[in-house]
Amino acid sequence: MNQDDRRSPGFWANLLEQLRLGWSLLWDPRVPLWTKVIPLIGVLYVLSPIDIIPDPILGLGQLDDLGVLLIGLRMFMHFVPEDVLRRHTVQSGTTGTDWRIVDEDPPSIDAEYEVKDEPPLR
């Protein structure tokens, strides 16, 4: 099953992991205050009476709220310092943020080579 398929249990489990990770990062003192404001803006949007799609339209009205919350969560995790995100990811065993964690020192190849005579072009 593809993990991007919203009907798969893996998608919802990954989303739940992301929410738990976001919650723990929100309470970490090493995360800057301006970064913590990002998801709070999303929550304020959901609570405010101003909506892109009015809430009385059942289903669609809640869809924009969910979208704003998820985008806010993704932006929040993008601006969290790399070392803090890595530590929380390892501690929680979260796998959904691997897109952000990159090795700083890529492996190098130590090899010798020599140029041999090339055949003439015809």
N, C-alpha and C positions, 0 to 999 in steps of 0.2 A: 504494500500500500504506500502511496506517495504521502510524505509527511505534510506537503502543502495542501492536500485535499482536506477541506474543512469538515468533511464527514468522518475523517479518520480519527481514532482516539489519540494518535500521536500529535496531531495538530493542537487539540485541546489540552493535552498534557504539556506541550511546549509552551502554550499560551499561559497556562497556570504557573509554570516554572518562571516565565518572564515576569509575571505579576509578583511572585514571591521575591524574586531577585530585585525588582524595582522597589518593593517595600523595604527590604533590608538596606538597600543603598540610600533610600530616603532618610534613614535614621543614622547613617554613618557620618561622624563629624568631619571626616576627611573630604567629603563631597562638598564643593562650594555652595553657598547659600543661593547664588543666582541660578545654579543648575537645579536646585530643588524646587525652584519656583515654576519650572516648566510643567511638570505634571499637575501642580496645583492650579495652574491656569486652565488646564483641561477640565479639572473637577469644577472650577468656577463656571466654565462654559456650560457644563451639564446642568448645574444648579440654576443658572441664570434664565430669565424668561425669554431672552433673545436667542433665536435658533435659526439656522440656515433652512432647515426643514422643520415645520411646526410639529410638535409632539402629538397633537390630536390625530395626525395621519398615522394610524397604527402600523408599526413595523418600520416604515421609512423614517418616521420622526425620531425613533431611537437609534437608527442606523448612523446618522450623522454624529450623535453623541458618542457612540461606540468608536467611530472612526477618529474623532478628536482625542479620545482617551488613549487609543492605541498609538496614534501618531505622537502624542505627548510623551508616552512611555518610551517609544523608540528614540525620540530626540533626547530625552533625559539620559538614557543609557549611552547615547553617542557622545555626550558632553561630560560624562563622568570620567575622572582621571583613569588612565589605562591600568595603573597598578592596583587601584582600588577595585575596579571592575574585575580584573583577573583574580584577585584574592577572594572576592565574594563568589565568583563563578566556581572556583575550585572548592571552596568551602561548602557550597550548596549542591555541587555536582550538576549544575545546570549545563546543558549542552547547546541551548539555543542562541548563545551569544558568541559562538566560535567565529562568526563572520567578523568580529571586531578584534579578536585576539590574534596578533601576528607575531611571529618570532622576530626579535630585533636583529639578531645575528643569523642571517641565512647561512647554511652550510657552504663552505668554500671547497673548491676542488684544487688540490695541489698535484700538478702533473707537469711532466716535461714533454716537449715535442720537438720535432725537427722537420725542416722543409726538405722534401726530396725533389729531385729534378722532375719537372712536369713535361709530359710529352708535348711536342709542338702542335699548335692549332692547325687544322687543315682547312 
